[in-house]
Amino acid sequence: MSFNDVYRDLLLDEGMDKASQARTALFDAFTNAVTTERGCGKTKS
């Protein structure tokens, strides 16, 4: 799949579930890394 195909799918909302899942996973990984580094414990998922 090329970049243009991904962009078109997002514009058509066909790839939105995958994009949302990726964004959520990235944010969760970031918050877990920060809270672990700062000794805050686990975050709610």
Distance bins in CASP14 RR format, pairs under 12 A and 6 or more apart:
PFRMAT RR
TARGET T0000
AUTHOR 0000-0000-0000
RMODE 2
METHOD distances of the structure
MODEL  1
1 7 0 0 0 0 0 1 0 0 0 0 0
1 8 0 0 0 0 0 1 0 0 0 0 0
1 9 0 0 0 0 1 0 0 0 0 0 0
1 10 0 0 0 0 0 1 0 0 0 0 0
1 14 0 0 0 0 0 1 0 0 0 0 0
1 15 0 0 0 0 0 1 0 0 0 0 0
1 18 0 0 0 0 0 1 0 0 0 0 0
2 8 0 0 0 0 1 0 0 0 0 0 0
2 9 0 0 0 0 0 1 0 0 0 0 0
3 9 0 0 0 0 0 1 0 0 0 0 0
3 10 0 0 0 0 0 1 0 0 0 0 0
4 10 0 0 0 0 0 1 0 0 0 0 0
4 11 0 0 0 0 0 1 0 0 0 0 0
5 11 0 0 0 0 0 1 0 0 0 0 0
5 12 0 0 0 0 0 1 0 0 0 0 0
5 14 0 0 0 0 1 0 0 0 0 0 0
5 15 0 0 0 0 0 1 0 0 0 0 0
6 12 0 0 0 0 0 1 0 0 0 0 0
6 14 0 0 0 0 1 0 0 0 0 0 0
6 15 1 0 0 1 0 0 0 0 0 0 0
6 16 0 0 0 0 0 1 0 0 0 0 0
6 18 0 0 0 0 1 0 0 0 0 0 0
6 19 0 0 0 0 1 0 0 0 0 0 0
6 22 0 0 0 0 0 1 0 0 0 0 0
7 14 0 0 0 0 0 1 0 0 0 0 0
7 15 0 0 0 0 0 1 0 0 0 0 0
7 19 0 0 0 0 0 1 0 0 0 0 0
8 14 0 0 0 0 1 0 0 0 0 0 0
8 15 0 0 0 0 1 0 0 0 0 0 0
9 15 1 0 1 0 0 0 0 0 0 0 0
9 16 0 0 0 0 1 0 0 0 0 0 0
9 17 0 0 0 0 0 1 0 0 0 0 0
9 18 0 0 0 0 1 0 0 0 0 0 0
9 19 0 0 0 0 1 0 0 0 0 0 0
10 16 1 0 0 1 0 0 0 0 0 0 0
10 17 0 0 0 0 0 1 0 0 0 0 0
10 18 0 0 0 0 1 0 0 0 0 0 0
10 19 1 0 1 0 0 0 0 0 0 0 0
10 20 0 0 0 0 0 1 0 0 0 0 0
10 22 0 0 0 0 0 1 0 0 0 0 0
10 23 0 0 0 0 0 1 0 0 0 0 0
11 19 0 0 0 0 0 1 0 0 0 0 0
12 19 0 0 0 0 0 1 0 0 0 0 0
13 19 0 0 0 0 1 0 0 0 0 0 0
13 20 0 0 0 0 0 1 0 0 0 0 0
15 21 0 0 0 0 1 0 0 0 0 0 0
15 22 0 0 0 0 0 1 0 0 0 0 0
15 23 0 0 0 0 0 1 0 0 0 0 0
16 22 0 0 0 0 0 1 0 0 0 0 0
16 23 0 0 0 0 0 1 0 0 0 0 0
17 23 0 0 0 0 0 1 0 0 0 0 0
17 24 0 0 0 0 0 1 0 0 0 0 0
18 24 0 0 0 0 0 1 0 0 0 0 0
18 25 0 0 0 0 0 1 0 0 0 0 0
19 25 0 0 0 0 0 1 0 0 0 0 0
19 26 0 0 0 0 0 1 0 0 0 0 0
20 26 0 0 0 0 0 1 0 0 0 0 0
20 27 0 0 0 0 0 1 0 0 0 0 0
21 27 0 0 0 0 0 1 0 0 0 0 0
21 28 0 0 0 0 0 1 0 0 0 0 0
22 28 0 0 0 0 0 1 0 0 0 0 0
22 29 0 0 0 0 0 1 0 0 0 0 0
23 29 0 0 0 0 0 1 0 0 0 0 0
23 30 0 0 0 0 0 1 0 0 0 0 0
24 30 0 0 0 0 0 1 0 0 0 0 0
24 31 0 0 0 0 0 1 0 0 0 0 0
24 45 0 0 0 0 1 0 0 0 0 0 0
25 31 0 0 0 0 0 1 0 0 0 0 0
25 32 0 0 0 0 0 1 0 0 0 0 0
25 45 0 0 0 0 0 1 0 0 0 0 0
26 32 0 0 0 0 0 1 0 0 0 0 0
26 33 0 0 0 0 0 1 0 0 0 0 0
27 33 0 0 0 0 0 1 0 0 0 0 0
27 34 0 0 0 0 0 1 0 0 0 0 0
27 43 0 0 0 0 0 1 0 0 0 0 0
27 45 0 0 0 0 0 1 0 0 0 0 0
28 34 0 0 0 0 0 1 0 0 0 0 0
28 35 0 0 0 0 0 1 0 0 0 0 0
28 42 0 0 0 0 0 1 0 0 0 0 0
28 43 1 0 0 1 0 0 0 0 0 0 0
28 44 0 0 0 0 0 1 0 0 0 0 0
28 45 1 0 0 1 0 0 0 0 0 0 0
29 35 0 0 0 0 0 1 0 0 0 0 0
29 36 0 0 0 0 0 1 0 0 0 0 0
29 43 0 0 0 0 0 1 0 0 0 0 0
29 45 0 0 0 0 0 1 0 0 0 0 0
30 36 0 0 0 0 0 1 0 0 0 0 0
30 37 0 0 0 0 0 1 0 0 0 0 0
30 43 0 0 0 0 0 1 0 0 0 0 0
31 37 0 0 0 0 0 1 0 0 0 0 0
31 38 0 0 0 0 0 1 0 0 0 0 0
31 40 0 0 0 0 1 0 0 0 0 0 0
31 41 0 0 0 0 0 1 0 0 0 0 0
31 42 0 0 0 0 1 0 0 0 0 0 0
31 43 1 0 1 0 0 0 0 0 0 0 0
31 44 0 0 0 0 1 0 0 0 0 0 0
31 45 0 0 0 0 1 0 0 0 0 0 0
32 38 0 0 0 0 0 1 0 0 0 0 0
32 39 0 0 0 0 0 1 0 0 0 0 0
32 40 0 0 0 0 1 0 0 0 0 0 0
32 41 0 0 0 0 1 0 0 0 0 0 0
32 42 1 0 0 1 0 0 0 0 0 0 0
32 43 1 0 0 1 0 0 0 0 0 0 0
32 44 0 0 0 0 0 1 0 0 0 0 0
32 45 0 0 0 0 1 0 0 0 0 0 0
33 39 0 0 0 0 0 1 0 0 0 0 0
33 40 0 0 0 0 0 1 0 0 0 0 0
33 41 0 0 0 0 0 1 0 0 0 0 0
33 42 0 0 0 0 0 1 0 0 0 0 0
33 43 0 0 0 0 0 1 0 0 0 0 0
34 40 1 0 0 1 0 0 0 0 0 0 0
34 41 0 0 0 0 0 1 0 0 0 0 0
34 42 0 0 0 0 0 1 0 0 0 0 0
34 43 0 0 0 0 1 0 0 0 0 0 0
35 41 1 0 1 0 0 0 0 0 0 0 0
35 42 1 0 0 1 0 0 0 0 0 0 0
35 43 1 0 1 0 0 0 0 0 0 0 0
35 44 0 0 0 0 0 1 0 0 0 0 0
35 45 0 0 0 0 0 1 0 0 0 0 0
36 42 0 0 0 0 1 0 0 0 0 0 0
36 43 0 0 0 0 1 0 0 0 0 0 0
END
